[in-house]
Amino acid sequence: MGGLAARYVAVETRDGTEFLIPNEDIITHQVINWSHNNDQVRLKVPIRVPHDSDLDQAIALMLEAAAIPPRILASPAPTVLIMAFGESAIELELRFWITDAQNGVHNIKSQVLYEIWRLFRQQGIQIPYPKRDLYLRSTPAPDRTGHA
């Protein structure tokens, strides 16, 4: 009867980080196998646009940006999802596939973010930032006796 002899399993990520996973976790919890035989990896890039944005235009530009880097697969095609109507923006997510994760994932995300920023600027779509309203109340200044 076979079993796991070590008390943990060492797993190395694509960026060289090593995780030690206790055998108990392997047996009792779901473990994601990132080293599977399929080379396709789906990446997600969150993007926020102002509430008054033309969503059709923003989505089209995001898909256009995903078509620029040659590493991004045309099939399965990139997609854009509306994730939430946030407090200060509409939250979108661009999803796309690559087959060469060994060449880096953050660099391709960076390239896509740059292309989205460039296309949004050309079309006048702003990248929102949190807005805060500040209300100031004025009270009469005290006189020399300390009374208002």
Wavefront OBJ file of the C-alpha trace (Angstrom):
o trace
v 0.000 0.000 0.000
v 1.521 3.310 -1.106
v 1.321 6.689 0.515
v 3.011 10.011 0.825
v 6.299 9.469 2.670
v 7.249 13.106 3.267
v 5.353 15.420 5.599
v 4.903 17.993 2.875
v 5.044 18.485 -0.880
v 7.254 21.237 -2.330
v 5.656 23.182 -5.177
v 7.580 25.767 -7.177
v 5.647 28.532 -8.944
v 6.489 29.963 -12.350
v 8.264 32.908 -10.691
v 10.548 30.641 -8.651
v 8.711 30.847 -5.328
v 8.579 27.524 -3.496
v 5.593 26.574 -1.339
v 5.594 23.734 1.155
v 2.134 22.179 1.289
v 1.468 19.803 4.210
v 0.306 16.346 3.152
v -2.859 16.859 5.200
v -3.792 19.792 2.932
v -3.147 17.701 -0.180
v -5.474 15.001 1.149
v -8.244 17.150 2.681
v -8.340 20.301 0.499
v -8.663 21.069 -3.167
v -5.247 21.781 -4.716
v -4.939 23.555 -8.061
v -2.533 21.858 -10.461
v -0.737 24.702 -12.259
v 1.719 22.314 -13.914
v -0.877 20.452 -15.956
v -0.064 19.304 -19.472
v -2.147 21.962 -21.227
v 0.006 24.978 -22.140
v -2.953 27.365 -22.307
v -3.187 29.802 -19.407
v -6.028 32.310 -18.965
v -5.092 35.722 -17.611
v -7.408 38.340 -16.126
v -6.878 42.107 -16.242
v -9.254 44.263 -14.170
v -10.141 47.682 -15.620
v -12.311 50.429 -14.141
v -14.196 53.012 -16.201
v -16.358 55.961 -15.079
v -20.076 55.321 -14.616
v -20.936 57.606 -17.529
v -18.669 55.741 -19.983
v -19.936 54.266 -23.226
v -19.561 50.616 -22.192
v -19.824 49.318 -25.753
v -16.911 51.552 -26.744
v -14.833 50.661 -23.666
v -15.358 46.926 -24.235
v -14.496 47.242 -27.948
v -11.293 49.119 -27.103
v -10.295 46.533 -24.515
v -10.767 43.757 -27.085
v -8.789 45.806 -29.615
v -5.975 46.156 -27.062
v -5.971 42.368 -26.522
v -5.557 41.810 -30.264
v -2.268 43.762 -30.385
v 0.238 41.538 -28.497
v 1.084 38.515 -30.664
v 1.354 36.270 -27.571
v -2.401 36.508 -26.940
v -4.391 33.753 -28.610
v -7.157 34.601 -31.065
v -8.882 31.335 -30.131
v -10.233 31.099 -27.532
v -11.023 34.733 -28.130
v -10.453 37.398 -25.473
v -13.599 38.424 -23.599
v -14.672 41.311 -21.390
v -17.000 40.852 -18.430
v -18.809 43.483 -16.399
v -17.889 42.498 -12.847
v -19.629 45.184 -10.753
v -21.059 48.664 -10.574
v -18.608 49.955 -7.999
v -18.834 53.029 -5.812
v -16.591 55.132 -8.034
v -16.465 53.148 -11.302
v -17.810 50.301 -13.388
v -15.508 47.332 -12.893
v -14.665 45.344 -16.008
v -12.377 42.369 -16.516
v -10.513 41.486 -19.690
v -9.782 37.767 -19.968
v -7.421 36.281 -22.529
v -5.338 33.175 -23.151
v -1.626 32.623 -23.783
v 0.401 29.449 -24.355
v 3.813 30.648 -23.223
v 3.488 31.471 -19.533
v 7.141 30.511 -19.134
v 7.914 33.808 -20.930
v 6.125 35.721 -18.167
v 2.575 36.701 -17.318
v 3.075 40.101 -15.713
v 4.853 41.446 -18.778
v 1.960 40.519 -21.081
v -0.536 41.997 -18.604
v 1.550 45.174 -18.549
v 1.554 45.344 -22.339
v -2.232 44.930 -22.453
v -2.720 47.589 -19.757
v -0.550 49.987 -21.731
v -2.534 49.370 -24.928
v -5.830 49.889 -23.069
v -4.534 53.130 -21.542
v -3.329 54.322 -24.967
v -6.631 53.505 -26.714
v -8.732 54.965 -23.886
v -6.739 58.226 -24.036
v -7.209 58.438 -27.817
v -10.982 58.086 -27.365
v -11.304 60.312 -24.283
v -12.166 57.542 -21.807
v -10.801 58.373 -18.363
v -9.386 55.902 -15.878
v -11.364 56.829 -12.736
v -9.958 57.474 -9.334
v -11.871 57.464 -6.063
v -13.709 60.718 -5.527
v -14.484 62.126 -2.132
v -16.810 65.011 -1.366
v -15.648 67.223 1.448
v -18.158 69.449 3.215
v -16.837 72.320 5.314
v -18.970 73.912 7.975
v -18.282 77.404 9.080
v -18.840 78.439 12.683
v -18.513 81.985 13.950
v -15.087 82.819 15.342
v -15.016 83.355 19.106
v -14.630 86.945 20.313
v -11.973 87.995 22.813
v -14.062 86.693 25.688
v -14.177 83.225 24.128
v -17.876 83.417 23.156
v -19.121 82.914 19.628
l 1 2 3 4 5 6 7 8 9 10 11 12 13 14 15 16 17 18 19 20 21 22 23 24 25 26 27 28 29 30 31 32 33 34 35 36 37 38 39 40 41 42 43 44 45 46 47 48 49 50 51 52 53 54 55 56 57 58 59 60 61 62 63 64 65 66 67 68 69 70 71 72 73 74 75 76 77 78 79 80 81 82 83 84 85 86 87 88 89 90 91 92 93 94 95 96 97 98 99 100 101 102 103 104 105 106 107 108 109 110 111 112 113 114 115 116 117 118 119 120 121 122 123 124 125 126 127 128 129 130 131 132 133 134 135 136 137 138 139 140 141 142 143 144 145 146 147 148
